[in-house]
């Protein structure tokens, strides 16, 4: 009785249904940058975004504007974390990598001026093209383009 053939078919089907992990070191890199970004949001510290975004990237200013808008409304965001569901390397060289990433914003809460926590609407999966650049042996986000979702 051949049990290997059906087992391979089942495992193959499960693999198609399961989210595929991002390429090894890039998953860790994206996660590290996300942790630093989440800490910047938690502390409302736009200057900390310099450790996330490449110099000259408009993304730091965009995040700082989001922080300011929430603060102006008297709200403080809880941890702003993103989960990478899938990623693949499009191009890579010594100081630049382009990734196709499918990600989803984790559940998010905001603290009101009176101290209550409010759940914010859930986010769906979004596909993005992420460009990382390296300077002084540190990877930072240079650009992010929404592809779909």
C-alpha positions as a Python dict, from the first residue, in 0.01 Angstrom:
ca = {
    (1, 'X'): (0, 0, 0),
    (2, 'X'): (144, 337, -107),
    (3, 'X'): (98, 588, 175),
    (4, 'X'): (369, 828, 60),
    (5, 'X'): (186, 944, -255),
    (6, 'X'): (-137, 1048, -77),
    (7, 'X'): (64, 1202, 210),
    (8, 'X'): (260, 1417, -36),
    (9, 'X'): (-67, 1526, -199),
    (10, 'X'): (-219, 1623, 138),
    (11, 'X'): (93, 1810, 251),
    (12, 'X'): (106, 1987, -84),
    (13, 'X'): (-257, 2096, -46),
    (14, 'X'): (-194, 2216, 309),
    (15, 'X'): (111, 2411, 191),
    (16, 'X'): (-102, 2587, -68),
    (17, 'X'): (-356, 2687, 196),
    (18, 'X'): (-104, 2799, 459),
    (19, 'X'): (57, 3141, 438),
    (20, 'X'): (407, 3103, 304),
    (21, 'X'): (679, 3255, 517),
    (22, 'X'): (881, 3546, 391),
    (23, 'X'): (1238, 3479, 283),
    (24, 'X'): (1438, 3403, 597),
    (25, 'X'): (1656, 3704, 669),
    (26, 'X'): (1411, 3949, 513),
    (27, 'X'): (1134, 3837, 748),
    (28, 'X'): (1359, 3919, 1043),
    (29, 'X'): (1459, 4251, 887),
    (30, 'X'): (1097, 4354, 820),
    (31, 'X'): (995, 4244, 1169),
    (32, 'X'): (1279, 4441, 1331),
    (33, 'X'): (1187, 4754, 1139),
    (34, 'X'): (823, 4704, 1234),
    (35, 'X'): (912, 4673, 1606),
    (36, 'X'): (1111, 4999, 1588),
    (37, 'X'): (821, 5170, 1406),
    (38, 'X'): (570, 5041, 1663),
    (39, 'X'): (786, 5177, 1946),
    (40, 'X'): (804, 5516, 1773),
    (41, 'X'): (424, 5526, 1748),
    (42, 'X'): (384, 5416, 2111),
    (43, 'X'): (619, 5692, 2229),
    (44, 'X'): (484, 5943, 1974),
    (45, 'X'): (845, 5997, 1869),
    (46, 'X'): (875, 6089, 1501),
    (47, 'X'): (1255, 6116, 1529),
    (48, 'X'): (1271, 5742, 1606),
    (49, 'X'): (1140, 5678, 1255),
    (50, 'X'): (1488, 5767, 1125),
    (51, 'X'): (1584, 5412, 1231),
    (52, 'X'): (1305, 5271, 1011),
    (53, 'X'): (1312, 5479, 694),
    (54, 'X'): (1599, 5559, 457),
    (55, 'X'): (1717, 5920, 452),
    (56, 'X'): (1506, 6120, 210),
    (57, 'X'): (1214, 5877, 220),
    (58, 'X'): (878, 6054, 239),
    (59, 'X'): (745, 5767, 451),
    (60, 'X'): (886, 5905, 778),
    (61, 'X'): (704, 6235, 723),
    (62, 'X'): (383, 6046, 640),
    (63, 'X'): (405, 5842, 962),
    (64, 'X'): (486, 6157, 1163),
    (65, 'X'): (175, 6323, 1015),
    (66, 'X'): (-36, 6021, 1117),
    (67, 'X'): (103, 6045, 1471),
    (68, 'X'): (24, 6415, 1483),
    (69, 'X'): (-330, 6365, 1352),
    (70, 'X'): (-410, 6105, 1617),
    (71, 'X'): (-258, 6323, 1889),
    (72, 'X'): (-455, 6627, 1769),
    (73, 'X'): (-774, 6424, 1815),
    (74, 'X'): (-670, 6339, 2171),
    (75, 'X'): (-601, 5976, 2088),
    (76, 'X'): (-294, 5764, 2148),
    (77, 'X'): (-241, 5456, 1934),
    (78, 'X'): (-157, 5122, 2088),
    (79, 'X'): (114, 4912, 1923),
    (80, 'X'): (98, 4954, 1545),
    (81, 'X'): (223, 4616, 1420),
    (82, 'X'): (214, 4461, 1076),
    (83, 'X'): (219, 4086, 1011),
    (84, 'X'): (393, 3965, 696),
    (85, 'X'): (182, 3687, 546),
    (86, 'X'): (393, 3625, 235),
    (87, 'X'): (698, 3778, 76),
    (88, 'X'): (924, 3711, -217),
    (89, 'X'): (1242, 3871, -338),
    (90, 'X'): (1198, 4053, -669),
    (91, 'X'): (1554, 4183, -699),
    (92, 'X'): (1846, 4192, -464),
    (93, 'X'): (2196, 4330, -464),
    (94, 'X'): (2444, 4430, -196),
    (95, 'X'): (2273, 4752, -83),
    (96, 'X'): (1918, 4723, -217),
    (97, 'X'): (1643, 4463, -213),
    (98, 'X'): (1293, 4478, -360),
    (99, 'X'): (1031, 4254, -200),
    (100, 'X'): (675, 4170, -295),
    (101, 'X'): (499, 4152, 40),
    (102, 'X'): (148, 4059, 148),
    (103, 'X'): (86, 4200, 493),
    (104, 'X'): (-193, 4284, 732),
    (105, 'X'): (-213, 4543, 1007),
    (106, 'X'): (-258, 4364, 1338),
    (107, 'X'): (-561, 4454, 1554),
    (108, 'X'): (-522, 4812, 1664),
    (109, 'X'): (-652, 5009, 1960),
    (110, 'X'): (-651, 5377, 2046),
    (111, 'X'): (-656, 5526, 2395),
    (112, 'X'): (-894, 5817, 2440),
    (113, 'X'): (-820, 6128, 2645),
    (114, 'X'): (-1024, 5981, 2933),
    (115, 'X'): (-814, 5662, 2932),
    (116, 'X'): (-1055, 5424, 2756),
    (117, 'X'): (-923, 5186, 2490),
    (118, 'X'): (-1121, 5177, 2165),
    (119, 'X'): (-1085, 4898, 1908),
    (120, 'X'): (-1026, 5033, 1558),
    (121, 'X'): (-1162, 4869, 1242),
    (122, 'X'): (-970, 4562, 1125),
    (123, 'X'): (-749, 4574, 819),
    (124, 'X'): (-747, 4322, 536),
    (125, 'X'): (-441, 4181, 365),
    (126, 'X'): (-259, 4422, 136),
    (127, 'X'): (3, 4349, -127),
    (128, 'X'): (291, 4595, -140),
    (129, 'X'): (622, 4633, -317),
    (130, 'X'): (880, 4721, -48),
    (131, 'X'): (1223, 4860, -128),
    (132, 'X'): (1490, 4828, 139),
    (133, 'X'): (1825, 5002, 114),
    (134, 'X'): (2136, 4955, 324),
    (135, 'X'): (2359, 5231, 453),
    (136, 'X'): (2616, 5192, 729),
    (137, 'X'): (2526, 4820, 751),
    (138, 'X'): (2165, 4895, 846),
    (139, 'X'): (1864, 4817, 633),
    (140, 'X'): (1589, 5077, 613),
    (141, 'X'): (1268, 5116, 416),
    (142, 'X'): (1323, 5339, 114),
    (143, 'X'): (985, 5303, -56),
    (144, 'X'): (655, 5120, -27),
    (145, 'X'): (405, 5094, -311),
    (146, 'X'): (57, 4950, -266),
    (147, 'X'): (-9, 4690, -533),
    (148, 'X'): (-354, 4566, -425),
    (149, 'X'): (-584, 4519, -129),
}
